[in-house]
Amino acid sequence: MKAVLIIPIESLRGKLREDGYYFRRYKGQQIVQRCPRKWTDTPARKAARERFIERYGKKKDADQ
């Protein structure tokens, strides 16, 4: 969401308070965005992570 700030404040960066939003500048415009939420570890995510490790988690050779 684009934000229009009042005259004395030219720009904001970071969190203003703990309401779940943060401010940033992008291409000269002031943007307000929702803070990312930390994901919860569900059984489906855990199973997908374990399948990924089985398929792609190989040790590197010591002589390379």
N, C-alpha and C positions, 0 to 999 in steps of 0.2 A: 504494500500500500504506500503510495506517495504521501508525504507529510509536508504541510506548509507550516513553517515555524513563525513565531512572532518576531518583530524587528530586532530586539536586543540579542536574541539567540540566533546565531548564523547557522550552526550545525550541531548535531549531537552524535555521539558514538558510544555504543555499549548499552548496558541496562540502566534505566533510570530508577526503577524500583523492582521489586520482586513480583510483578504482575504477569510475567510470561511473555513479554515483548522486549525487543532490543532495537536500537537505532543504528543506522549505518548510512554512508554516502555511496552512491553508485552512479557513475557518469554525471556527476554534478548535481544529482537529485538526492534529496533526503528520503530514505526508505525506512519504514517501520515493519518489522517482521516478528512473527511468533518464534519464541525460542524452541529449539528442538527438544523433544522429550526423550528421556532415556528409555530404551525398549526393555520390555520384560522378557525373561527367558522362559518361553513356553516349551512344552514337550516337542512340538513340531520343529521349532527352531533348533533345539538341542539335537534332534535326530538329523536334521539337515546338516548341521555343523559336523556331526560325527561322520556322515556319508562323505562330506567334502574332505575331511582328514584322511579317511580311508582311500579315497581316490587320488588326491593330489598331495598328500603329506608324506613325501619321500625324503629320506635323509640325503644330504649331499655327500659326494665322494670326498674322502680326506685328501687325495692327491690332486685335486683340481684347484 
